[in-house]
Amino acid sequence: MKWLFQPYPYRPHAVPQAIRYSVGEGVFLFFFLYFFEPFGIQQWESPTKVVHLMGFGVLTSLGTLTYRLFLPRLFPVFFQEKSWVIWKEILGILTLIGIITAFNLAYGTWYFGWRYSVMGVVHLYLGVMSISFFPMVLS
């Protein structure tokens, strides 16, 4: 388990860069949902389907922006570049996925009337994780 404590490159983000990356990830998500229609989206029969999908993209952008800009300011000691190691990167990625999941859960509950159990939240988290694989690899 020593590998978890190996240094890992930390990439702090300036505000313009964080906004650009976050908007790009939200746009990616929108197009991914629009073209591939995973998770039963192909069954949606709604004239506002595109607007609903845009909502998920906007929330993804807000979630990644929250992670990139606000969490490092709330927890500056944790996010220090000199002490960034593999376990912190892993925890950071899982936290980012959790933030996006929470935003999507709030959106789904408010806008779509979703009712979730613990297993429903786990499935949503895993769904967000499966899609987030692509932007993580590309960034």
QUIDAKA-V235830 format. One record per backbone hydrogen bond with DSSP energy under -1.0 kcal/mol. CO is the residue of the C=O (numbers start at 1). NH is the residue of the N-H. If there is no record, write none. Layout:
# QUIDAKA-V235830
co=[CO:CO]
nh=[NH:NH]
This chain:
# QUIDAKA-V235830
co=[1:2:3:4:6:14:15:16:17:18:19:20:21:22:23:24:25:26:27:28:29:30:31:32:33:38:40:41:46:48:49:50:51:52:53:54:55:56:57:58:59:60:61:62:63:64:65:66:66:70:71:75:77:81:84:85:86:87:88:89:90:91:92:93:94:95:96:97:98:99:100:101:102:103:104:105:106:107:108:108:117:118:119:120:121:122:123:124:125:126:127:128:131:132:133:134:135]
nh=[4:5:6:87:86:18:19:20:21:22:23:24:25:26:27:28:29:30:31:32:33:34:35:36:37:41:43:44:49:52:53:54:55:56:57:58:59:60:61:62:63:64:65:66:67:68:69:70:71:74:75:79:80:84:8:89:90:91:92:93:94:95:96:97:98:99:100:101:102:103:104:105:106:107:108:109:110:111:112:114:121:122:123:124:125:126:127:128:129:130:131:132:134:136:137:138:139]
